[in-house]
């Protein structure tokens, strides 16, 4: 229980670090300055923006700690799940979409983007992340209530889901 709230607090703290105020600086700038650390690697407003980099790292950790695609496979959350919809999608398509999201989000900071892609792809290819997602996907798929084709059009999948919900609710 404490672990779950720790990840939620990490997300909140990360958002504070990276969010701009109306004065065009971040809470992270204020915190770093208070600690006697320049928020920028090259002083002023040039170089790497350290609070944002730290905030993004903490944000990713917080998200990974709170959102897990395990369906009913985790005993701690089974009682809170009424219905599991499994989106069937090849790991490489999911990976491509994740890379596209990273590129879109970090387009203006190529150094951070390259660093994140390097770590993300290395873990995916060499540290068993791909295999883990495949194994978890098999377990969730075997115990889900509805399987959706992740390659189908979004609108088609929405219609299938709504139809199924209407059937369940009568």
N, C-alpha and C positions, 0 to 999 in steps of 0.2 A: 504494500500500500504506500509506504513512504517513498519507494522507488518511483512509482507512477507519478506522484506529486512532484518529485524532484525533477522529472523530465518536463512536466508542465511549467514549473518555475524556471527551468532553463530556457524554454521557449519564450516566456515573458521577458526574462532578462536579456535574451538575444535581441528581441524586438526593440527593447529600450536602447540597446547599444547601437543599432543600425538605423533607427528612425530619426529623420530630420525634424527639428523644431521649426517654428515660424521664424526664428532668427538664423536659419540655415546652418545649424550645427547639430551634432547628435549628443545624446546623453553620454555616449561613450567618450566623446571629446572632453566633456566636462569631467568625467570620472578619471580619464587618463591624465588630464592636466592637474587635477587635484592630487593624484599620486606622483606627480612630478615626471610623467612620461609624455613625450610629445606624441599626439595622436597621429602624426604623419612621420614617415621614415626619414624624409628629407626636410623636416621643419616646415613652417608656414602651412601651405595647403598643397604640397607636392610630394610625390613618392607614393608609397602605399598607405592607405587609410587603415591603420591598425585596429581601431574599434570595430570597423565594419568587417574586416577579415575575421576577427575574433567572434563577432556576433554571428556571422554566417556559419562558422564552425560549430558554435554552441547551438544554433538553430537546427542544423542538420542532426546533431546528436539528440537534441530534444525531440525532434520529429521521429527519428528512428526509434527512440525509446518509448514513444506513446502510441504510434500507429504501426500496427503489425497485421499483415494480411493473413491471419491464421484461421479465420472462420471460427468454428466451434472447437478447434483443436487445442485451445488453451483452457484448462479446467477453471482457471480463475475468472474467466469471462463468459463461460458457457451459459449461465443462467440469465445473462443480459441480452442474449442474441435470440431473436425470434425467427429470423429468416436469413439464410445465407445465399447470396448471389455470387457465383464464381464467374469472373470474366476470363474466358479462355483465350490466351494470347501467347504466342511464341516468345520465349525470353529475349530473343534478339530484337523483336519488334518493340517490346517494352523498354529494352536498353536504348534503342534508337530514339524513342520518344523522350526518355529521360535525358539523353544527351542533348536533344533539341531544346528541351526546357532549360537546361543549364546554359546553353549557348545564348538563348533568348534573354535569360535573366542576367547573365554576366557579360554580355556583349561589350560593355564599356570598360571592363577590367580584364583584359586578355591574360594577364599574369595569373590572377586568381583562377580564371577559367581553366587555363592549361594545367595548373596545379591540381584543381579538383578533378578534372578529367583524367589526369595521370593516375591519381589515387583510386578513383572510382573504377576505371577500366582495369587497373592492375588487380584490384580485389576481385572484380568480376571474373577475370580470366585465370587468376593464379591462386586465389585464396578461398575457393569453394563457394563463392557467392552465387554463381549461376546454378550449381548443383543444389544448393540449399533452397533456392526459389523453386526449382523443379520438384524437389521432394515435398516441400510444403504445399506446392500447388496440387500435387497428386492427392495428398491427404485431404485437403480442403475440397477438391473436386469430388472425391468419393463420398463426402458427407454433406454436400451442399443441397439446397432446395431447387436451385435453378442455375443452368449454365447458359451464359451469354457469349456469343462469338465476338471477341474483341476487335476483329477485323471488319465487322459490319458497321454500317453507318450509325452514328449516335442516335439519330431520330428513330431508326428501326429498333434499336435496343431499348430505348425509352418506352416505345409502344409495347414491346414484349413484356417488360417489367410491369408497366401499368396494368396490362391485361391480367397478368398473374396475380397482382395485388387485389384486383377487383374479384378474381375467382376466390381468393382466400377469404376476403371480407364479405363475400356473398352479394 
